């Protein structure tokens, strides 16, 4: 019985050592709902913010993924509004802002990607147009703190 427990702990340690952990600063005005490999936050008014990672497979650089994300967002029906480049811990990333009508309101969907070797950090935020713009600076500051460990 004791050997099974030790074996279980060893296997768990091996599994956990292969996992990356995201570190990111909480945007001002947001509540933290962090999980081990995914960061979630929400503002009191309902603006959502999520940071997660996926495998960089096939292993490509930021220009490839920038184009892939742009094409994907267009195919999903989002209206392209703008994109910008940013840097987080010495890694270059790109951030897209897209619009989407929902009922009688317009929403903004922000997607930022940061390629960190074998992982891609993806930050997403969404909210009603005026609420998103109320939190935009805090969200951009947070995106620039993303670090995959």
N, C-alpha and C positions, 0 to 999 in steps of 0.2 A: 504494500500500500504506500509506504514512504517513497519507494522508488518511482511509482507512478506519479506522485505529487512532484517530485524533483524533476522528472522528465517533462511534466506539464509546464512547470516554471521555465525550464530551459527552452522549450519550443515557443512559449509565449515571448520570451526575451528575444529570440531569433526573429520572430515575426515583427515585433515592435521595432527592432533595430533597422529594419528595411523600410519603415514608414517615415515619411517626412512630416514635419509639424510646421504649421503656418504661424508666423508671428506677424501681427499687424496692430497698429494703434487704433483704439476705438475712436470713431469720429465724434466730435463734440455733439452732445444732445442725443446720442444713441444708447440703447440698452444692449448689453453684451449677451450673446447666446452661443458662446463658443463651444465647439465640439473638438475632438482630438485633431482631425485633419480638415475641418471646415469651420470657418468663422462666420457667424451670423449675428446681425444686429438689426434693430428696428428703432426708428424715431417714434416719439409719442403720436405723431400724426399718421404714421404708417409707411414712411419711406423705408424700403428694405435695402439691406446691404449684405452681401455675401462674398467671402473670399474662400476659394478652394483650390486644389491642385489636381492636375491630371498628368498622366505620363506623356512625355514629349515623344510620341510615336505616330508616324515615323519621325525620327529625330531630325528636326528642321530648325532653322533660325527664325528670328522675329519677322523678317519680311514675308516669309512663306506663311506663317500663322496670321499675320496681319491681313493678307489677302484672303486667306481661308475664312477668317471671321467676318470680314466685310461681305464676301459673297454669301455666306450663311445668313447673315442678318438681312440682306436684301431678299433672299429667297423666302425668308420667314415673314416678309411683308413690312419690316421696319423701314421708316423713312430716315435716310442718312441725314444727320444734321452737321456733325463735325467730327474730326479726329485730331488728336495731338499726341506728341511723344512725351515720355516722362522717364525718370531714372529712379530706381530704388536699390539702394545698397550696391551701386556700381553696375547694375543690370539695366539695359534699356527695355522700355515697354511702350506699348501703344494703347491709347484709350479712345473708344468710340462713343459718341452720343447719338442716339436715334430717337425718333418720335414715333408714337403709336396712339391713334385715337382709341378711346375706350368709353363707350357710351357717349355722353355729351362732354367728356373731358379729354384733354390731351395729356399723355404720359411721356416721360423721358425714361429711356432704358440706357444705362451706361454699362459698357463692357470694357474692361482693361485686361490686357494680357502681358505677362512677363515671363520670358523664357529663362529658366535657370538650370541649364544643363539638361538633365534627364527629366525634368519636371517643368510644367507650365502652370504658373499661378494665374488664376482667373478671378477677377473682381467684378462683381455685378451690383448695380444699384438701380432701383426703379421707384418712381413715385409720380404723383400728379405734378404737372409742369411747374407751378409756382412753389410747391413744397420741395421738389427736387432742387430748384434754384436757391431756395433758402439754405439748404444743406450742402450745396455743391462744393464750396471751398473746403469744408470739413472732410467731405468724401475724397477730394483730390489730395489733401494732405495725408489722409490715411492710406490711399493707394501708394503713395511714395514711401511708405514705411513697410511695405510687404517684404517679408523675408521667409523663404522656405528653408527649413533646417533639416 
